[in-house]
Amino acid sequence: MSDYQKMVKRGHERKKRQMIGTGGYKKLKYGAKRPSYKRSKSAPPGFGVFEEGLDSKIATFDFDETLAIWSYDDYEKQSAYPNLQTFLQLIRLKNQGYDIHIVTSRHSNRSKQVLDFIQNDEIVLKPNTDQEKRIKISDLIDQENIHFAGGDKAHILKDLNSEMHFDDDEEEFEIFSKLYPEDEMKFYHIKFDVEWDDYYNGLLPNQTLIQSFGQESEVKHESKSNKNYRQVRKRD
């Protein structure tokens, strides 16, 4: 199956069920049949041979406080720069053949900052040395692979069949694990070495910690200050 066909197949049954429903009848009349929500296995002649046998490996990343570190002034975003530690993981996975996607809880009407960041920023490796290397973020992430969830990300992560997700919000993993307890997706928590209140008031982190969670891990809840901020951010 081609990579394209796999992308189309993901989430097909759920989306088809939402689109056509059951015709408005709780019980079917005699002789009537419920529609099939499964996707046909057939393909147009000549299309089944392309890229056959390839496996598409997907790794997903949150945007705010995961890929982008923001400078804040009294909880207001000022400017962003790449989170190098997370991007090093992204580059490693891309070199291993993973398809990289961004899944952010932002609504699509708040996409400009994300798109500007992807199109214009770059990663600087070994700066101020003879081995300095600059990598455009647009060379690492395709714009078509940016997804705006407008809230929880679990359904998008499932539809993409993400093998691993990087996020600063532990609650995203808790939601995903409750909806899909049998799924084997790995979750990586991005954590700064500064308190959230200090960060949102202008203190930038010196270090990024990346912690792995499995389905059996006990997920800690966000601090009260972090939850309060996210409530403010959702209203913006």
Secondary structure, 3 states (H helix, E strand, C coil): CCHHHHHHHCCHHHHHHHHHCCCCCCCCCCCCCCCCCCCCCCCCCCCCCCCCCCCCEEEEECCECCCEEEEEECCEEEEEEECHHHHHHHHHHHHCCEEEEEEECCCHHHCHHHHHHHHHCEEEECCCCCCCEEEEHHHCCCHHHEEECCCCCHHHHHHHCCCEEEECCHHHHHHHHHHCCCCCCEEEEEEECCCHHHHHCCCCCCCEEEEEECCCCCCCCCCHHHHHHHHHHHHC
